[in-house]
């Protein structure tokens, strides 16, 4: 059997995919990787060769990497820089999977949709939080009608990253994590709800918590956490909250669906279910641990979720229709991503409701074709907005970034 030839662009996060999914894959070969940091390239080489793979090619230049013979590329560079590289790959006839987030502003969202349509190639989205055993079971049971029609849902990605901030920002003032708005990284809290229900978001109101000293002392001036209140196409409400809040555990990601005939909760590796019949009589109240979708997947990161995006991407390239259906396509990826962009617009304008366009419809794209509103200076242009609306013009001193850089280097992360 001819194996699918896969490349990986970006190794800070991509190294996990190399280790856990791609090396010694039964149906795919890791043929090329690319990262601008020679140290992490060498780290990747050692891990790959330790697993008996010696023909992978290592690049530090994307222009050379893109010339390599590849069927598909996993784009895992900075989270605000996926679209330009994805478009170049698609236009070259290469299938693409991007990590979170799908785009950095609405202009990129339009450009990405049209590049996928123009190329005719496969695009999938690596929203790994959709694919744990419990969340897949919630999707299956909701779509069978077990709890009726959705009325309310909530998704949380509460992850206090302060302890690892030096490792993930390196003390760089312009690192995307230091530039992002409080609502930008919304896809882990919104994505699973949309994937479970198949419902599209149509309106968002954004909110944020204040910026606090522990966050500023790490180099970020944004609100510590963002919240989106989203109206879905059937009138249901989705509450999404995410990022740097203190909590009793390092990371907590509960998801909840409340229908008109029951409810479901994600409680780690168990599903809690309450269900009524068509006359609203209670018929079931149980908790159980669903089996993994694919045996062995639970050994991967993020509760087993890391395994599936790459697994389905590879099989979609092979022509597996079920894998393609289970993958997250470009339209659904943008539904998961753009509420965060528009939520920050809502915050700046006093938490007013903002319409979420359906980018499947070509006529709805025109209003956003040149919309570069975002907190990233290099692409925001004259629509750039700072992520610090509490203290506009209050720059974080260089000494803060120098200290974070010192911490990063002292940990010798690259060993």
N, C-alpha and C positions, 0 to 999 in steps of 0.2 A: 504493500500500500504506500502510495506517495504521501509523504508527510507535508503538512502545512508549514510554510516558512514564516516564522514570526520574528519581528524586531521589537526592541523596547527602547523608547526615547525618554531618558530621565531615570536615574537610578536611586535617588533618595527613597522614594516609595516603590519604584520599579524593582528594586532588589528583592523585595518580598515576593513579588510575582515570579521572578526568576527562580528563587529558592523553592517556593512552595507549589508552583504550578507548571512552570515551563521546562525546567531541567529534567531530562529523562521522561518527557511526556510521550505517551504511546502514539499520538497522532500528530504531533507538532515538533519541529526543530527550532531551537533558539539560534538563529543564524547571525544576528547582529544586535549590538547594543550601542547606545550613544549617550554620553554625558560630558559636559564641559570640564568636569573635575577629574583629573587624571588619577587622583587618589582613590576615588570610589570606583573608577573603571578597573583599577588594579584589584581592589577588594572584590569586585564582581568576578573578575577573571579567576581569582583564587577559589572562590566558592564554586564556580562552574566547573573548573578543572578538577576540583576535589570530587565532583560527582561523575568524573570520567568523560566529560564533554570538552573536546579540544579544538573544534573547528568553528566556534563562534568568533566573529570578527568584532573588534572593539574600536569605536570611533569617538573622537572628541569634537568633530566637525559635522554638523547636521547636513551640510551641503554634500558631503561625501557619503554620509549614512544613507541619505535618501536615494542614492544611486544603487545601493545594494539590492540584489534580487530578493524581494520579500512579498509574500501574499498579504500580510497584515502587519500593522504596527500598533503597539500599545503606547499611547502618548501620556507620559507621566511626568512631564516637566512642571514648572511652577503653575499653580492652580489658576492664575490669571493670564496664562500665556498659551493655553491649549489650542485656541482656534486658528491662529496663523499657521501653525505647523500642521494641524489636521487638514486644513484646506490644501496646503501644498501636497500632502500625501494623497488626498482624494483626487486631486487634479492629475496626479501621476498614475492613477489607476490602482492605488493601494487601499485595501480595506483598513478601517481605523476604529480603534476603541480609545476613548479618552477617559482619564480619571476625572474626579470631581475638581472643579466645576465645569459645566459645559461651555460657559462663556463668561466674559468679564463685563460686557455691557450689551445693550440691545442691538447696536449696530453689528456686533459680532454674532449675535443670535441669528439675525437675518442672513448674514454672510455664510454661517455654518449650514443652515437649512438649505440654502440654494446651492452650496457646494456639494452636499450630499445628493440632492436631486439631480444636479448637473452630471455628477460622476457616475451615478447608477451603482456605486459601490456600497458595501455594508458599513454602516456606522452604528456602534453600540456604546453604551455609557456604563462606566464601572461604578455604579452606585451600590456598593457592596452591602449596605445595611438593608437592602430589600431581600436578601437571599438567605437569611438564617432559616433553620428548619421551622421555627415557630412562625416567622413572618410569612413564609411560603404557605404554611397551613392556614394562616389567617386569610391570605389571598384566596385560597381554594374554597374555604368555607364561606367567605363573604360572597364570592361569585356564584356559589351554589344557592345563595339566598338564605343561609342559615340564620342570619340576624335581621333579615328584611332590608329596608333601604336605609342608607347611612343618614344620620341626623347630625352627629358630632364626632369629631376625631381629634386626637392629639398625638403629637410626635415630639420627643425630646432627645436632643443630643447635648447633654450637659457634660462638658469635658473641660475641666480646669487644666489648661496646658501650661500654667505658669512654671511648673517644676521642670518642664522640658523645653521652655522657650529658647534658651541658648542653643540647644541642639537643632532646633527647627528654623531659627532665624539667623543664626551665626553672628549676631551683632550688627546686621546690615540695616541701616535706616530705611532703605528703599525695598527691603524684603516685602513680598506681597502680604504676608501676615501682619506686618506693621502698617501697611497702607490700607488694608481692607476695611470696609464698613462693618458695623456690628451685625448686620443682617446678611452679609455676603455669603457666608458659608452655611447656607440654609438647607442644603440638599439631603443631609443625613436625617433631618427631622421631617422634612416634607416628603422626600422621595418614597419611603416605604408606604406611606398612607395612599399616595396616588397609585403606586404599583399594586397595592392590595385591592383598591376599589375600582380602578380604571376611570375615575372621575377627573375632570379637568378643572384647574383653578381659574376663576374669572375675575376676582377682585381681591385686593390686599390692603390692609392697614398695617403700618409698621410701628414698632415701639423698641426702645432700647433702655437698658439700665445705664446709670452714670459710669463714666470712666473713674477708676479707683487707683490709689497710689500703687498697689501691687502690680497693676497692669502698666502704668506709666513708667515705673521703675524697670520694666522689661523692654520698653521702647515703643509701646502701642498707646495711641491717644484715643482710640475708638471706645464706644460703650462696651462694657465687659461682656454683655450678652445681648442678643437680638431676639425679638419676638415678631412673628407674623400672625395676624388674624386673617384667615383666608376664607372667602366664600367660594364654594365649589359649584359646579354647573347645575347640580340638583337642589341647590339652596342650603346644603349642609355647611357647617362651619368647621374649619380645621384650625386648631391652635398649635403653632410651632414655636419652640423655644430652643435656643442652642448657644453653646460655647461657654465662656469662662465664668461660671458660677461655682462657688464653693459647694461641696456636697459631701455626703458621708462616704462616698466611694469615688475613686478617680474618674470613673466614667459610668454613666447611667443612660440608657436609651430605651425607655418604655414607650410603647405604642398602644393606642387604645382606639377601638371602633365602637360607637354606640349607634345601633340601628333602631328601627321602630318595633322590632320583635326580638331584641336581644343585644348582647354586647360581647366583646372579646378584648382581652388584655394580653400583651406580651410580657411575661415575667421571667426573662432570661431564657432558660432552656425549657420552660413550661408555658403552655397556653391555658388561660382561664377563659371558660366559655359559659355564658348564660343564654338560654334560647327559649322562645315561646312559640306556640303554634299559631295558626292563622286566626284563631279567636283570642289570642293574647294570653293563653293559659301556659304557665311554666311547664316545660317538658324536659329540660336538661340543664344541669348545672354541674360542670365537671372541670377538672384540670388534668392535664396529661403532657407527656413529653413526646412530641412528634418525631418520627424517624427522619434522618437526613434524606434529602432528595437524591444524593449520590453517596454511597458508602465511602467513608474515608474523608469526605469533605470537611467534617467537623474538626479535623486536625489543622486546618488553615486558620489564619487570623480573623479577628472580628467575629467570633462566634461561628466560624465556618463560612461567613459571607465572602471572604476574599477569594475563595475557590471559584465561585460560579460565574462572575462576569467574564473571566478569561476562558473558562471551560465552554461557555455558550458562544463566545466570540469565535473561537477556533472552529467549533462544530457548525456554526452558521456559515463560515467561509467554505466548509466542506459540503454545504448544501443541505444541512439538517434543518428542515422546516420548523420542527418543534423548538430547536435551539434558537432559531431566529425569532419565533414568537415569544419565547421567554426572555430574550434579550431586551434591553431598554433602547428603543430607537431614538432618533434625533428629536422628534417632536415631543416625546415623553420626557426626554432628558432636559429639554428647555422648559417644559412645564415644571420640572423639579427645581430648576435653577433661577429662572428670571423673577419669581416672586421675591427673592431676596434683594435683587437689584432695584425692583420697583418699590419694595418696602422702605428702602432708604430714602427714595424720593418722597414717599409718604411722610417719613419722620421729619425731613427737612421742611416740608410744607405743613407741619403741625398735625401729623398723624391722620391726614385726610385719606379717604379711600382712593385707590388707584386701580384702574382697569388693567387686567392682564390679557394681552392679546392672544389669539389663537393663531400661531404662526404656521399652522397647516393651511390657512387661507391666505392666498397670495395678496389679496387686496388689503389685508390687515398689516402686512409687512411694511407698507410704504411709509407710514407715520414714524417708523423706527429705523429706517434705512441709514440715516445719518445721526442717530441718537447715541452719542458717546458718553452720556451721563454715567460717571463712576468715580471712585476715589483713587484711581490709578493714574498718576500724572502723565505717564508716557503715552497713554491712549485716550485720556479724557478730553484733551484739547480744550476748547473754550467752554466745554460742559463739565470740566473737572470740578469736583467738590471735595473738600477735605473730610476726613473721617472724624475730625474733632470739632463737633458743633457746639460743645459746651464751652470751650476755651479757644475760639478762633484766633489764629495767629500766635498762639502759645506753643512755641517750638520746644520739643524735648531736647535737652542739652546733648552735645556730642559725647560727653563723659558717660552718659547712660549706655550708649551703644558700645563704647570702648570697654565698659565693664562686662556687658553681656558677651562681647567678643572674647574677652579674657576667660570668662567661664567656659565658653564653647571650646576654646583651644585647650584649656586645662583638663577637660574631660577626655581629650584625645579620642573623639568620636570615631575617627576613621581607622582605628586599629582593628 
